[in-house]
Amino acid sequence: MSPFGNAASIRFRDSLLIRIGVAILVLGSSPLFLIILTAGLGLTRDPNPNPIGPGLLAFPTFWPGVILTFAGVVSVRAARKRQSGLQR
């Protein structure tokens, strides 16, 4: 039986750890990536901007976001494994 076919199975989007981790990643890193993207596409006057503020925001938020997301994925997979073991 596939874990995706079971309506009662635990979904990744239901995990609070994953939601918080992705939110931290997006809110912390997106300003820096947006500046890099716009400079790469030539939409800014300066082709080599120095985004100190967004870089300082991305630095302390990137790894906690990745770690929380990974911990959420591991916990959902473990919960799915426990749930499938109980149904057999």
N, C-alpha and C positions, 0 to 999 in steps of 0.2 A: 504494500500500500504506500502510495506517495504521500509525503507530509504536506504537499501543497493541495492535495485533493480533500483533505479533512477540514471541514468547516470550523471545527473546534480547535484547530491547531493555532499555536502562538505565532503571530506575525511580527516581522521585524519592525514595522512602523508603529506597533503598539508598545515598544520598549521605551521607557523614559530615558534610559541611558543613551540610547541611539539618538533620540530626538535632541537631547541636550548637547551631545557631542557634535552632531551635525550643525546645530545652531551656533555653537561656539566657533566651529570651523568656518562657517559661512560668514558670520558677522565679523570675525577677527581677520580673516584673510581676503575677503572679497574687495575691500578698498585697494589693497596693494595689487592684487591681480587685475583690477580694473585699470589702474594707472599703467601697469605693464602692458596690458592689451591695447589701450589707446595710444601709447607711445609707439608700440610695435606697428600699429596700423597707420601711423603718421597723423593722427588726429590732434596732436598737441604741437605747440610751437617748439618745444624742446624735445629733440629726439632721444636724449638721455636724461630723463628727469631723475631727481634725487628725492624719492618719497620717504623722508625720515619718519614723519608721523604715522603713516600707514604701516611702515616697516616695524616701528616700535609697537604698534597694535597687534600685528601678525605674530611677532616673536613670542609673546607669552601665551597666545591663544591656540597656536597650531598644534603643538604636541598634546596638550590636555584634550583638545577636541578629537584628535586621532585615538588617544588612549581610551576616552570614554566611549567612542563609537565601537572600538574593538571589544571593549568589555561588554557592551550591550549585545554585540553579535554573539560573543561566546556564551553569555547568559541565556539568550534566546535559543541557541542551539542546544544547550544543556537542558533547558526546560522542554524543548521538543523531544529530546532523547528520553527524558524521564516520562513524558506524557505517552510516547509511543511504547515504552516498556510497560506502562500500566494498562494499556489497552489490549495487550496480547494475552 
